Amino acid sequence: MAKQFKEAGVDIFHVSTGGEGKPGSLKPGNYPGYQVPFARAFKEELGLPVIAVGMLSNPQVAEATLSNGDADLIAVARGILNDPYWSLHAIKDITREVTPPIQYARGIR
């Protein structure tokens, strides 16, 4: 089906196998990065950019996903629901420094 979408003009895939329910024979586990191999498979098979998901709230796991070339972008939905400043905190965690917008500077520690 993804090949047909590509032929129709899709230029990026947001890849998820679903994340609700208990892990089992038809569903992958629930651990950080568990969806990443599926995104990588789409990327390799279709030669198009992919967005990976799957418990990527840990900045190191998110960074590794991008650095390893497993995905071109990541989605951090639950992480951002939990922390609206997730991206600023992640940058600070990875680089040890961050320059937030002036409006946010006092709130980023």
ZAMIDREN-378523 format. One record per atom (N, C-alpha, C): residue number from 1; residue in three letters; x, y, z. Coordinates in nm, 3 decimals, padded with zeros to 5 digits. Atoms other than C-alpha are relative to their C-alpha. Example, Ala and Ser with C-alpha at 12.3 -4.5 7.8 and 13.67 -1.06 7.14 Angstrom:
<nodes>
+-----+--------+---------+---------+---------+
! num ! residu !      c1 !      c2 !      c3 !
+-----+--------+---------+---------+---------+
!   1 !    ALA !  00.089 ! -00.119 !  00.000 !
!   1 !    ALA !  01.230 ! -00.450 !  00.780 !
!   1 !    ALA !  00.090 !  00.120 !  00.000 !
!   2 !    SER ! -00.082 ! -00.119 ! -00.006 !
!   2 !    SER !  01.367 ! -00.106 !  00.714 !
!   2 !    SER ! -00.077 !  00.109 !  00.073 !
+-----+--------+---------+---------+---------+
</nodes>
This chain:
<nodes>
+-----+--------+---------+---------+---------+
! num ! residu !      c1 !      c2 !      c3 !
+-----+--------+---------+---------+---------+
!   1 !    MET !  00.082 ! -00.118 !  00.000 !
!   1 !    MET !  00.000 !  00.000 !  00.000 !
!   1 !    MET !  00.088 !  00.126 !  00.000 !
!   2 !    ALA ! -00.087 ! -00.117 ! -00.008 !
!   2 !    ALA !  00.283 !  00.240 !  00.082 !
!   2 !    ALA !  00.058 !  00.034 ! -00.137 !
!   3 !    LYS ! -00.052 ! -00.026 !  00.136 !
!   3 !    LYS !  00.424 !  00.199 ! -00.270 !
!   3 !    LYS ! -00.104 !  00.073 ! -00.084 !
!   4 !    GLN !  00.106 ! -00.069 !  00.073 !
!   4 !    GLN !  00.088 !  00.307 ! -00.410 !
!   4 !    GLN ! -00.012 !  00.144 !  00.046 !
!   5 !    PHE !  00.002 ! -00.138 ! -00.050 !
!   5 !    PHE !  00.089 !  00.613 ! -00.185 !
!   5 !    PHE !  00.117 !  00.079 ! -00.060 !
!   6 !    LYS ! -00.116 ! -00.067 !  00.058 !
!   6 !    LYS !  00.440 !  00.696 ! -00.309 !
!   6 !    LYS ! -00.028 !  00.036 ! -00.145 !
!   7 !    GLU !  00.034 ! -00.026 !  00.141 !
!   7 !    GLU !  00.324 !  00.663 ! -00.670 !
!   7 !    GLU ! -00.101 !  00.113 ! -00.014 !
!   8 !    ALA !  00.102 ! -00.105 !  00.004 !
!   8 !    ALA !  00.034 !  00.896 ! -00.588 !
!   8 !    ALA !  00.055 !  00.136 !  00.041 !
!   9 !    GLY ! -00.063 ! -00.128 ! -00.031 !
!   9 !    GLY !  00.278 !  01.164 ! -00.470 !
!   9 !    GLY !  00.036 !  00.025 !  00.144 !
!  10 !    VAL ! -00.041 ! -00.018 ! -00.141 !
!  10 !    VAL !  00.333 !  01.110 ! -00.097 !
!  10 !    VAL !  00.151 !  00.019 !  00.002 !
!  11 !    ASP ! -00.144 ! -00.024 ! -00.003 !
!  11 !    ASP !  00.674 !  01.251 ! -00.013 !
!  11 !    ASP !  00.064 ! -00.020 !  00.137 !
!  12 !    ILE ! -00.053 !  00.035 ! -00.132 !
!  12 !    ILE !  00.711 !  01.156 !  00.356 !
!  12 !    ILE ! -00.103 ! -00.090 !  00.069 !
!  13 !    PHE !  00.088 !  00.092 ! -00.073 !
!  13 !    PHE !  00.569 !  00.879 !  00.576 !
!  13 !    PHE !  00.018 !  00.017 !  00.150 !
!  14 !    HIS !  00.003 ! -00.004 ! -00.146 !
!  14 !    HIS !  00.474 !  00.907 !  00.943 !
!  14 !    HIS ! -00.038 ! -00.143 !  00.039 !
!  15 !    VAL !  00.015 !  00.144 ! -00.014 !
!  15 !    VAL !  00.518 !  00.544 !  01.048 !
!  15 !    VAL ! -00.032 ! -00.040 !  00.144 !
!  16 !    SER !  00.039 !  00.054 ! -00.129 !
!  16 !    SER !  00.332 !  00.383 !  01.338 !
!  16 !    SER ! -00.077 ! -00.129 ! -00.022 !
!  17 !    THR !  00.075 !  00.125 !  00.007 !
!  17 !    THR !  00.206 !  00.031 !  01.393 !
!  17 !    THR ! -00.112 ! -00.002 !  00.102 !
!  18 !    GLY !  00.099 ! -00.007 ! -00.107 !
!  18 !    GLY ! -00.023 !  00.147 !  01.671 !
!  18 !    GLY !  00.069 ! -00.025 !  00.132 !
!  19 !    GLY ! -00.066 !  00.016 ! -00.128 !
!  19 !    GLY !  00.057 !  00.158 !  02.036 !
!  19 !    GLY ! -00.093 ! -00.034 !  00.114 !
!  20 !    GLU !  00.097 !  00.031 ! -00.104 !
!  20 !    GLU ! -00.256 !  00.064 !  02.223 !
!  20 !    GLU ! -00.012 ! -00.151 !  00.014 !
!  21 !    GLY !  00.018 !  00.142 ! -00.024 !
!  21 !    GLY ! -00.319 ! -00.274 !  02.377 !
!  21 !    GLY !  00.126 ! -00.065 !  00.051 !
!  22 !    LYS ! -00.112 !  00.075 ! -00.056 !
!  22 !    LYS ! -00.095 ! -00.539 !  02.523 !
!  22 !    LYS !  00.090 ! -00.053 ! -00.112 !
!  23 !    PRO ! -00.090 !  00.060 !  00.099 !
!  23 !    PRO !  00.219 ! -00.655 !  02.336 !
!  23 !    PRO ! -00.035 ! -00.147 ! -00.018 !
!  24 !    GLY !  00.028 !  00.140 !  00.028 !
!  24 !    GLY !  00.175 ! -00.992 !  02.173 !
!  24 !    GLY !  00.055 ! -00.039 ! -00.135 !
!  25 !    SER ! -00.053 !  00.050 !  00.126 !
!  25 !    SER !  00.236 ! -01.191 !  01.859 !
!  25 !    SER ! -00.033 !  00.091 ! -00.117 !
!  26 !    LEU !  00.038 ! -00.089 !  00.110 !
!  26 !    LEU !  00.059 ! -00.932 !  01.642 !
!  26 !    LEU !  00.037 !  00.145 !  00.027 !
!  27 !    LYS ! -00.034 ! -00.137 ! -00.034 !
!  27 !    LYS !  00.189 ! -00.621 !  01.817 !
!  27 !    LYS !  00.140 !  00.004 !  00.060 !
!  28 !    PRO ! -00.134 ! -00.010 ! -00.060 !
!  28 !    PRO !  00.543 ! -00.509 !  01.896 !
!  28 !    PRO ! -00.009 !  00.040 !  00.147 !
!  29 !    GLY ! -00.005 ! -00.036 ! -00.142 !
!  29 !    GLY !  00.651 ! -00.444 !  02.255 !
!  29 !    GLY ! -00.016 !  00.148 !  00.023 !
!  30 !    ASN !  00.008 ! -00.141 ! -00.040 !
!  30 !    ASN !  00.620 ! -00.118 !  02.444 !
!  30 !    ASN !  00.126 !  00.037 !  00.075 !
!  31 !    TYR ! -00.126 ! -00.044 ! -00.058 !
!  31 !    TYR !  00.973 !  00.005 !  02.505 !
!  31 !    TYR !  00.051 !  00.115 ! -00.085 !
!  32 !    PRO ! -00.047 ! -00.115 !  00.076 !
!  32 !    PRO !  01.158 !  00.320 !  02.397 !
!  32 !    PRO !  00.057 ! -00.040 ! -00.137 !
!  33 !    GLY ! -00.047 !  00.026 !  00.135 !
!  33 !    GLY !  01.208 !  00.314 !  02.021 !
!  33 !    GLY ! -00.061 ! -00.121 ! -00.068 !
!  34 !    TYR !  00.054 !  00.125 !  00.056 !
!  34 !    TYR !  00.991 !  00.008 !  01.956 !
!  34 !    TYR ! -00.058 !  00.015 ! -00.140 !
!  35 !    GLN !  00.055 ! -00.022 !  00.134 !
!  35 !    GLN !  00.842 !  00.165 !  01.641 !
!  35 !    GLN !  00.109 !  00.033 ! -00.102 !
!  36 !    VAL ! -00.106 ! -00.048 !  00.089 !
!  36 !    VAL !  01.176 !  00.279 !  01.495 !
!  36 !    VAL !  00.036 ! -00.101 ! -00.110 !
!  37 !    PRO ! -00.032 !  00.092 !  00.109 !
!  37 !    PRO !  01.255 ! -00.043 !  01.303 !
!  37 !    PRO ! -00.101 !  00.003 ! -00.116 !
!  38 !    PHE !  00.102 ! -00.008 !  00.105 !
!  38 !    PHE !  00.929 ! -00.003 !  01.112 !
!  38 !    PHE !  00.022 !  00.124 ! -00.086 !
!  39 !    ALA ! -00.030 ! -00.122 !  00.075 !
!  39 !    ALA !  01.016 !  00.354 !  01.015 !
!  39 !    ALA !  00.122 ! -00.024 ! -00.090 !
!  40 !    ARG ! -00.122 !  00.030 !  00.077 !
!  40 !    ARG !  01.362 !  00.237 !  00.904 !
!  40 !    ARG ! -00.032 ! -00.087 ! -00.122 !
!  41 !    ALA !  00.038 !  00.089 !  00.111 !
!  41 !    ALA !  01.205 ! -00.036 !  00.689 !
!  41 !    ALA ! -00.069 !  00.079 ! -00.111 !
!  42 !    PHE !  00.065 ! -00.085 !  00.100 !
!  42 !    PHE !  00.982 !  00.220 !  00.513 !
!  42 !    PHE !  00.104 !  00.083 ! -00.074 !
!  43 !    LYS ! -00.103 ! -00.086 !  00.058 !
!  43 !    LYS !  01.280 !  00.448 !  00.456 !
!  43 !    LYS !  00.086 ! -00.077 ! -00.100 !
!  44 !    GLU ! -00.086 !  00.082 !  00.087 !
!  44 !    GLU !  01.494 !  00.171 !  00.309 !
!  44 !    GLU ! -00.075 ! -00.050 ! -00.123 !
!  45 !    GLU !  00.079 !  00.056 !  00.109 !
!  45 !    GLU !  01.219 !  00.022 !  00.095 !
!  45 !    GLU ! -00.045 !  00.105 ! -00.100 !
!  46 !    LEU !  00.061 ! -00.100 !  00.087 !
!  46 !    LEU !  01.072 !  00.344 ! -00.042 !
!  46 !    LEU !  00.093 !  00.113 ! -00.040 !
!  47 !    GLY ! -00.093 ! -00.107 !  00.031 !
!  47 !    GLY !  01.368 !  00.580 ! -00.042 !
!  47 !    GLY ! -00.058 !  00.139 !  00.025 !
!  48 !    LEU !  00.062 ! -00.127 ! -00.036 !
!  48 !    LEU !  01.158 !  00.855 !  00.113 !
!  48 !    LEU !  00.027 !  00.031 !  00.147 !
!  49 !    PRO ! -00.015 ! -00.033 ! -00.142 !
!  49 !    PRO !  01.195 !  01.046 !  00.440 !
!  49 !    PRO ! -00.113 ! -00.059 !  00.084 !
!  50 !    VAL !  00.099 !  00.055 ! -00.091 !
!  50 !    VAL !  01.017 !  00.904 !  00.741 !
!  50 !    VAL !  00.003 !  00.073 !  00.133 !
!  51 !    ILE !  00.014 ! -00.051 ! -00.135 !
!  51 !    ILE !  00.892 !  01.027 !  01.076 !
!  51 !    ILE ! -00.020 ! -00.121 !  00.090 !
!  52 !    ALA !  00.010 !  00.113 ! -00.092 !
!  52 !    ALA !  00.947 !  00.777 !  01.358 !
!  52 !    ALA ! -00.074 !  00.042 !  00.126 !
!  53 !    VAL !  00.072 ! -00.018 ! -00.125 !
!  53 !    VAL !  00.735 !  00.741 !  01.670 !
!  53 !    VAL !  00.034 ! -00.118 !  00.091 !
!  54 !    GLY ! -00.013 !  00.118 ! -00.084 !
!  54 !    GLY !  00.722 !  00.502 !  01.963 !
!  54 !    GLY !  00.081 !  00.023 !  00.125 !
!  55 !    MET ! -00.064 ! -00.023 ! -00.128 !
!  55 !    MET !  00.812 !  00.624 !  02.310 !
!  55 !    MET !  00.139 !  00.061 ! -00.017 !
!  56 !    LEU ! -00.126 ! -00.069 !  00.025 !
!  56 !    LEU !  01.085 !  00.858 !  02.188 !
!  56 !    LEU !  00.018 !  00.122 !  00.090 !
!  57 !    SER ! -00.006 ! -00.114 ! -00.092 !
!  57 !    SER !  01.047 !  01.092 !  02.486 !
!  57 !    SER !  00.137 !  00.018 !  00.063 !
!  58 !    ASN ! -00.135 ! -00.012 ! -00.053 !
!  58 !    ASN !  01.398 !  01.019 !  02.610 !
!  58 !    ASN !  00.087 !  00.068 ! -00.106 !
!  59 !    PRO ! -00.077 ! -00.072 !  00.100 !
!  59 !    PRO !  01.622 !  01.273 !  02.435 !
!  59 !    PRO !  00.114 ! -00.081 ! -00.062 !
!  60 !    GLN ! -00.109 !  00.080 !  00.055 !
!  60 !    GLN !  01.908 !  01.024 !  02.395 !
!  60 !    GLN ! -00.052 ! -00.101 ! -00.103 !
!  61 !    VAL !  00.060 !  00.094 !  00.096 !
!  61 !    VAL !  01.681 !  00.770 !  02.223 !
!  61 !    VAL ! -00.043 !  00.074 ! -00.126 !
!  62 !    ALA !  00.042 ! -00.080 !  00.115 !
!  62 !    ALA !  01.537 !  01.041 !  02.000 !
!  62 !    ALA !  00.121 !  00.040 ! -00.084 !
!  63 !    GLU ! -00.122 ! -00.042 !  00.071 !
!  63 !    GLU !  01.885 !  01.170 !  01.910 !
!  63 !    GLU !  00.064 ! -00.118 ! -00.072 !
!  64 !    ALA ! -00.058 !  00.119 !  00.063 !
!  64 !    ALA !  02.013 !  00.817 !  01.840 !
!  64 !    ALA ! -00.079 ! -00.040 ! -00.123 !
!  65 !    THR !  00.085 !  00.034 !  00.115 !
!  65 !    THR !  01.717 !  00.753 !  01.609 !
!  65 !    THR !  00.036 !  00.086 ! -00.120 !
!  66 !    LEU ! -00.037 ! -00.090 !  00.109 !
!  66 !    LEU !  01.811 !  01.057 !  01.404 !
!  66 !    LEU !  00.145 ! -00.021 ! -00.043 !
!  67 !    SER ! -00.143 !  00.014 !  00.031 !
!  67 !    SER !  02.189 !  01.013 !  01.425 !
!  67 !    SER !  00.032 ! -00.129 ! -00.074 !
!  68 !    ASN ! -00.022 !  00.130 !  00.066 !
!  68 !    ASN !  02.171 !  00.648 !  01.319 !
!  68 !    ASN ! -00.059 ! -00.006 ! -00.140 !
!  69 !    GLY !  00.064 !  00.001 !  00.131 !
!  69 !    GLY !  01.971 !  00.744 !  01.012 !
!  69 !    GLY ! -00.123 ! -00.087 ! -00.006 !
!  70 !    ASP !  00.119 !  00.084 ! -00.002 !
!  70 !    ASP !  01.677 !  00.534 !  01.124 !
!  70 !    ASP ! -00.123 !  00.078 ! -00.044 !
!  71 !    ALA !  00.112 ! -00.086 !  00.038 !
!  71 !    ALA !  01.444 !  00.830 !  01.063 !
!  71 !    ALA !  00.053 !  00.139 ! -00.030 !
!  72 !    ASP ! -00.038 ! -00.136 !  00.035 !
!  72 !    ASP !  01.455 !  01.183 !  00.929 !
!  72 !    ASP ! -00.059 !  00.102 !  00.096 !
!  73 !    LEU !  00.067 ! -00.082 ! -00.101 !
!  73 !    LEU !  01.218 !  01.331 !  01.187 !
!  73 !    LEU ! -00.056 ! -00.094 !  00.105 !
!  74 !    ILE !  00.066 !  00.080 ! -00.103 !
!  74 !    ILE !  01.068 !  01.212 !  01.512 !
!  74 !    ILE ! -00.123 !  00.074 !  00.049 !
!  75 !    ALA !  00.119 ! -00.057 ! -00.063 !
!  75 !    ALA !  00.731 !  01.268 !  01.673 !
!  75 !    ALA !  00.003 ! -00.040 !  00.147 !
!  76 !    VAL ! -00.011 !  00.022 ! -00.144 !
!  76 !    VAL !  00.722 !  01.302 !  02.050 !
!  76 !    VAL ! -00.131 !  00.043 !  00.066 !
!  77 !    ALA !  00.132 ! -00.045 ! -00.045 !
!  77 !    ALA !  00.351 !  01.333 !  02.120 !
!  77 !    ALA ! -00.017 ! -00.009 !  00.151 !
!  78 !    ARG !  00.022 !  00.013 ! -00.144 !
!  78 !    ARG !  00.329 !  01.193 !  02.472 !
!  78 !    ARG !  00.102 !  00.080 !  00.080 !
!  79 !    GLY ! -00.102 ! -00.079 ! -00.067 !
!  79 !    GLY !  00.655 !  01.357 !  02.571 !
!  79 !    GLY ! -00.036 !  00.147 !  00.006 !
!  80 !    ILE !  00.038 ! -00.142 !  00.004 !
!  80 !    ILE !  00.526 !  01.697 !  02.465 !
!  80 !    ILE ! -00.129 !  00.024 !  00.077 !
!  81 !    LEU !  00.119 ! -00.014 ! -00.085 !
!  81 !    LEU !  00.189 !  01.638 !  02.630 !
!  81 !    LEU !  00.042 !  00.009 !  00.147 !
!  82 !    ASN ! -00.049 !  00.001 ! -00.137 !
!  82 !    ASN !  00.381 !  01.569 !  02.951 !
!  82 !    ASN !  00.083 !  00.125 !  00.031 !
!  83 !    ASP ! -00.088 ! -00.115 ! -00.019 !
!  83 !    ASP !  00.624 !  01.860 !  02.902 !
!  83 !    ASP ! -00.004 !  00.086 ! -00.125 !
!  84 !    PRO !  00.011 ! -00.086 !  00.118 !
!  84 !    PRO !  00.530 !  02.138 !  02.660 !
!  84 !    PRO !  00.133 !  00.059 ! -00.046 !
!  85 !    TYR ! -00.133 ! -00.052 !  00.036 !
!  85 !    TYR !  00.894 !  02.251 !  02.667 !
!  85 !    TYR !  00.099 ! -00.113 ! -00.028 !
!  86 !    TRP ! -00.084 !  00.118 !  00.023 !
!  86 !    TRP !  01.023 !  01.905 !  02.577 !
!  86 !    TRP !  00.118 !  00.030 ! -00.091 !
!  87 !    SER ! -00.108 ! -00.023 !  00.096 !
!  87 !    SER !  01.225 !  02.026 !  02.280 !
!  87 !    SER !  00.113 !  00.083 !  00.061 !
!  88 !    LEU ! -00.104 ! -00.080 ! -00.065 !
!  88 !    LEU !  01.408 !  02.291 !  02.483 !
!  88 !    LEU !  00.075 ! -00.082 !  00.104 !
!  89 !    HIS ! -00.066 !  00.086 ! -00.100 !
!  89 !    HIS !  01.476 !  02.044 !  02.765 !
!  89 !    HIS !  00.087 ! -00.106 ! -00.067 !
!  90 !    ALA ! -00.078 !  00.102 !  00.072 !
!  90 !    ALA !  01.596 !  01.783 !  02.514 !
!  90 !    ALA !  00.129 !  00.060 ! -00.054 !
!  91 !    ILE ! -00.122 ! -00.066 !  00.051 !
!  91 !    ILE !  01.838 !  02.029 !  02.352 !
!  91 !    ILE !  00.098 !  00.020 !  00.115 !
!  92 !    LYS ! -00.086 ! -00.024 ! -00.115 !
!  92 !    LYS !  01.972 !  02.120 !  02.695 !
!  92 !    LYS !  00.062 ! -00.131 !  00.049 !
!  93 !    ASP ! -00.049 !  00.130 ! -00.045 !
!  93 !    ASP !  02.005 !  01.752 !  02.789 !
!  93 !    ASP !  00.110 ! -00.053 ! -00.092 !
!  94 !    ILE ! -00.096 !  00.054 !  00.097 !
!  94 !    ILE !  02.194 !  01.662 !  02.471 !
!  94 !    ILE !  00.124 !  00.089 ! -00.012 !
!  95 !    THR ! -00.113 ! -00.090 !  00.027 !
!  95 !    THR !  02.411 !  01.973 !  02.421 !
!  95 !    THR !  00.055 !  00.068 !  00.125 !
!  96 !    ARG ! -00.033 ! -00.064 ! -00.127 !
!  96 !    ARG !  02.426 !  02.094 !  02.785 !
!  96 !    ARG ! -00.018 !  00.152 ! -00.003 !
!  97 !    GLU !  00.032 ! -00.142 !  00.004 !
!  97 !    GLU !  02.318 !  02.440 !  02.671 !
!  97 !    GLU ! -00.119 !  00.021 ! -00.093 !
!  98 !    VAL !  00.116 ! -00.033 !  00.083 !
!  98 !    VAL !  02.011 !  02.600 !  02.522 !
!  98 !    VAL ! -00.022 !  00.150 !  00.007 !
!  99 !    THR !  00.034 ! -00.141 !  00.005 !
!  99 !    THR !  01.913 !  02.947 !  02.413 !
!  99 !    THR ! -00.148 !  00.010 ! -00.031 !
! 100 !    PRO !  00.144 ! -00.005 !  00.024 !
! 100 !    PRO !  01.539 !  02.963 !  02.462 !
! 100 !    PRO ! -00.043 !  00.139 ! -00.044 !
! 101 !    PRO !  00.054 ! -00.133 !  00.029 !
! 101 !    PRO !  01.324 !  03.246 !  02.329 !
! 101 !    PRO ! -00.007 !  00.080 !  00.130 !
! 102 !    ILE ! -00.001 ! -00.087 ! -00.118 !
! 102 !    ILE !  01.334 !  03.543 !  02.566 !
! 102 !    ILE ! -00.121 ! -00.025 !  00.090 !
! 103 !    GLN !  00.121 !  00.020 ! -00.079 !
! 103 !    GLN !  00.976 !  03.476 !  02.675 !
! 103 !    GLN !  00.009 ! -00.123 !  00.089 !
! 104 !    TYR ! -00.009 !  00.125 ! -00.073 !
! 104 !    TYR !  01.077 !  03.130 !  02.801 !
! 104 !    TYR !  00.123 ! -00.009 !  00.088 !
! 105 !    ALA ! -00.131 !  00.012 ! -00.064 !
! 105 !    ALA !  01.424 !  03.201 !  02.941 !
! 105 !    ALA ! -00.008 ! -00.024 !  00.150 !
! 106 !    ARG !  00.007 !  00.017 ! -00.145 !
! 106 !    ARG !  01.320 !  03.229 !  03.305 !
! 106 !    ARG ! -00.056 ! -00.136 !  00.040 !
! 107 !    GLY !  00.061 !  00.128 ! -00.031 !
! 107 !    GLY !  01.131 !  02.900 !  03.288 !
! 107 !    GLY !  00.088 ! -00.120 ! -00.032 !
! 108 !    ILE ! -00.089 !  00.111 !  00.038 !
! 108 !    ILE !  01.415 !  02.690 !  03.144 !
! 108 !    ILE !  00.119 !  00.000 !  00.094 !
! 109 !    ARG ! -00.109 !  00.008 ! -00.099 !
! 109 !    ARG !  01.652 !  02.577 !  03.415 !
! 109 !    ARG !  00.101 ! -00.102 ! -00.043 !
+-----+--------+---------+---------+---------+
</nodes>
